[in-house]
Amino acid sequence: MTAEATLPSTSASPTARQVWTRTRGIALAFLLLLAGAVVLAVLRSDARHGALDPRSADPYGSRAVAELLSGRGVVTRVVTTLAEARAATAPDATLLIATPDLLTAPQQRELHAATATSGGRTVLVAPGRWSVETLAPGVIADPATSHGSALSPHCALPAARSAGTAETGGVRYTTVHPDADECYPSDGLPTLLRIPATSGDGDTVILGAPDILHNDRLDEQGNASLALQLLGSRPHLVWYLPSLSDPSATDPDDEKSFFELIPSGWLWGTLQLFVAAALAALWRARRLGPLVPEKLPVAIRASETVEGRARLYRKANARDRAATALRSTTRTRLAPLVGVPVTRAHTLEALVPALSAHLNGDGQLLHALLFGPPPGDDTALIALADQLDALEREVRRP
């Protein structure tokens, strides 16, 4: 029985330590990025949670004003759909629209049609140019915001005069209604408007900022007084929080593709990530590292290696490289035989004179044979190989 020879492993797979060494920098950068994202998420998680929600006790919620109104007998009801908001409009109700700019154009038109003749009060909280011109025709939002938040009333509106200074600074407005109450001006433009309806006792109140409704700002200046008077003029308060889940928010005529819905910032960010990935791939591809010797599982005869390499040269018509390899090997073997160091075997001025002196031959022929141009065809290449073999045999002859 013969023992089966154990062949050395030929696997060049990296070890776990090598993988960790190569990837620890990228892993550390990813962990730092992830940790930063988590920290930012935690810091901002409660910044706007429940903003302007009368059920929220967060700093930006409005539970405090709802509780004060409840003490005055005002019933607050939260609605999140356009249908509920339209159905709740009545002469004895105040409809507060928390974020008018979230409404689509059709929603704004339907809501205005319902509130214009309801006889109740409509309160718009910080509407921008997108929504105020539809919900309150004749009013235009100024693109420049006010300087400072605490402003004086400077108008004849009883609620404003009674409250005094309040934090209404934010969006400023201009109006063409001659009978509108323009209060809390900033640089000549009001930040609070009350526009009476053309018929009935209804009106529309436009607030330039939501600060007087926030829990953490209600006890500042005359915020509480102004909020209670504006929202408590009727026994019912309908607090409309527009929601994206509202079926009416879908406009069938305004279908957009996936790429149109992506903000431009994300598109540029994705492009930068692709560029960074390409640069990282290029950087890693150029790091070839040192050659790793690998033991072959079987012995391969030198003649087979020579024949295989010769076939590759022939297939590529690389006669120049084949001739260079033949000449280089011959020069390397001849140099020690004529007393020339191997390091100078490929130097014409050192090798050719030494060979000429040893053979008493023609230096020009030796130069053409060992350093000449590549052969033009396969026949010339074969002849060159024969001549190099003959030269080496002659040099080795005693």
Secondary structure as UniProt FT lines:
FT   HELIX           16..44
FT   TURN            45..47
FT   TURN            49..52
FT   TURN            54..55
FT   TURN            59..60
FT   HELIX           63..71
FT   TURN            72..73
FT   STRAND          75..79
FT   HELIX           82..88
FT   TURN            91..92
FT   STRAND          93..97
FT   HELIX           100..102
FT   HELIX           105..116
FT   STRAND          121..125
FT   HELIX           129..135
FT   TURN            137..138
FT   STRAND          139..142
FT   STRAND          150..151
FT   HELIX           158..163
FT   STRAND          166..167
FT   STRAND          172..175
FT   TURN            178..179
FT   STRAND          181..186
FT   TURN            187..188
FT   STRAND          189..196
FT   STRAND          203..207
FT   HELIX           211..213
FT   TURN            215..219
FT   TURN            221..222
FT   HELIX           223..231
FT   STRAND          236..240
FT   TURN            244..245
FT   HELIX           247..249
FT   TURN            252..253
FT   HELIX           258..261
FT   HELIX           264..285
FT   HELIX           302..315
FT   TURN            316..317
FT   HELIX           319..337
FT   TURN            338..339
FT   HELIX           342..344
FT   TURN            345..346
FT   HELIX           348..359
FT   HELIX           363..371
FT   HELIX           378..396
//
